[in-house]
C-alpha cells in the first residue's frame, strides 16, 4: 500500500515536467546487489559507473526498468509475494504490488514499450501453471492476466513489435519452500505471445533434454531469441545450456566444447546477446563466462568466480560478479571496469 | 633480537596470506609434482610391457597421485579440459568405451601424440587405461599401442598442469589483490576459491563416488562405482578424503571440527566391507555406505561453517543460490 509520504513523493516526482532517466544520470542498466547487510539498486553507465543508488528493503530477484521514467519494479525472490515500484530519484517505494490470491510472482517482469503496462511472470501457486500478470502503471492496478503457455514461467522479454517471449521453465514447485515437484515429467517450453496474449508460437526441447529448464532469455538484433537453461538431470551428462530460437522453427541447441562441457556445472545463470549477435552465457556455479558466435558456436571461455549478471553493451558485454566487480567482456578479453562494489546479484537489466 | 624479528615477521605476514602460501607450497605444488612424476613413470613402464600385472603398480601409483590433487578444480587443470582428459568419470553413456573401440581398430596415426591429444576426453586418461588394462570383454585388437599412447598423453597432461602452476598460476594466487592481477582481485577471492574446492569436492564425493553406486534403495547400482575394474572404488574414496584433510590442514590448521569430521569419514571409508562397493546391493552393506555418505555431508557442512568463519569468506553470492 502506498504511504502518504510515498504518495506525496510520487506526486512531486511525477508532476510535470515528467522526470526521465536523465534525471538519475542516464543509466544504461539497473543492477541490484548486497552491500554489508543491506541491499541496493544501482543505475550503471556503460563504464560501470554508478549513476544512482537507492536502498532495497530485501534481496530482490530481478528488476524491470520503465522505458522512459526513472521507475523500477523490483521483484521479491521466489516464492514472490510482492514487488515494489521504486522512484529511482528518491528511493521511495511508490507502490507495493501484491499478486492476486493464489498467484505468486516468479522473478521477472517487463514494461510495455509505452510504459503504460507492466507484465509479470507468475504462477498459480497450487499448480505452478504459468500466468502473465498485467498491471496498469498509473497506480499499478491489476488489469488482467494471460496464460503463459506452460509451467513455471521465469524470464520474459518484450519484442520490438510488442509481442512477449516467455521462458516456461517447466518446473512445478512447492508453493511454500520451492521444492521441485515434477523433475521426472517436466516439459519446459518457450512461448511467443501476441500483444493480446494469444500464443503465437511455441517450442519444446527434444525428449532427451526435457529436464533442461528454460529460464532466461536474450533478444538478438535479428529477431532471434537466445535462451539459457539449467539442467535438472544427471550431472554426469554433458548437455547444451544454450539454445537459439527463431519463432516458427525448431529451437537449435548449442553444445559447449567437449573440454568445457562440465564447467558450467549444468547451470546457466544469465544470458545476453550483443549487437553483433555474440551470445554470452554465465555460470556462477562454474565460475565461467562462455562467449559464442551468432550460430552458438563456442568462441571463448573466461574464468571468473561467481560471475552472473550480463547485459549487451554494443558489441561487448557488461558483466557483474558476486565479489563486487564489473567487467567489460568480449571473446578476446575480460577487462576490469570497476571493483569493490556491492555483491552484484543475478541479473543486469538493460534500460530500453 | 632474532626472536623479535621473527615475531615481527609473523605479525607482518597476515594469516590469510600464510594460509594461501601453505596450501600452494605445501599441498598443491607437491601434489602436482608427484602426479607428473608418477605419470611419467607409468608411461615409461608401458614402453617395457603392456601386461596388466606388471603395469598395475605404476598405474595405481599414478591414480593415487591423481587422487591427491583431483579436487583442485582451479587454474591449469581446468584449461583445455585437462581434468576431464586425466580422469573422465562418470561416463553413463559409455562414450569413452566407444571412442576407444574406434581407436583400437582405426588408423594408427591417431595414436601419435598430437593427434591423440585431440581425441575425445572420454577416451583418454586413467579411466581409458583402466578399460584397456582390465577390460570387461575381450578387446578387438592388441591394446598395447593404445595403452602406450594413453599413458604418454596422461604424462603430458600432468606435466602441463604442473608447469602451469609453477610457471605462473601459483603466483596469481600469491599476488592476489596486487596491481595487474585481474584473476584474483583480493586475497578473499583466493580464499573463497579454496573454500569452494573443499566444499565442492565433498559434494562430488557424496553425490557421485558414493551416490552413483548407491542408486536408490529399490534399485541399487553398484556397477556404477568409480574405478571398479581396477578395484579402486573404496581406495579412491579414502584418498579423496585424505586429500581433503591435507588441504584443510594447510588452509586452516586450527579447524579442529572439520579435521575431526574428515577423520571420522576416513575411518568409515576404510572400514567399508569391500573394495568396489558391491555391498550397496545388500541392506546391511548399503547401510554402511549410507552412513559414510552422511558423514561426508556432515564434514561438508562443518567445513563450510568452520573454514568459512576462519577465512572470513563464504561461497559465492550467486553460486550458492539457485535462480
Interface residues (C-beta under 8 A of the other chain):
Chain A: X34 X61 X107 X215 X230 X234 X235 X236 X237 X257 X258 X259 X260 X261 X262 X263 X267 X269 X284 X285 X287 X303 X305 X306 X307 X308 X321 X322 X323 X325 X334 X335 X336 X339 X343 X344 X345 X346
Chain B: X78 X80 X81 X82 X84 X85 X90 X91 X92 X93 X120 X121 X182 X183 X185 X186 X188 X189 X192 X193 X196 X207 X208 X212 X316 X317 X318 X319 X321 X322 X323
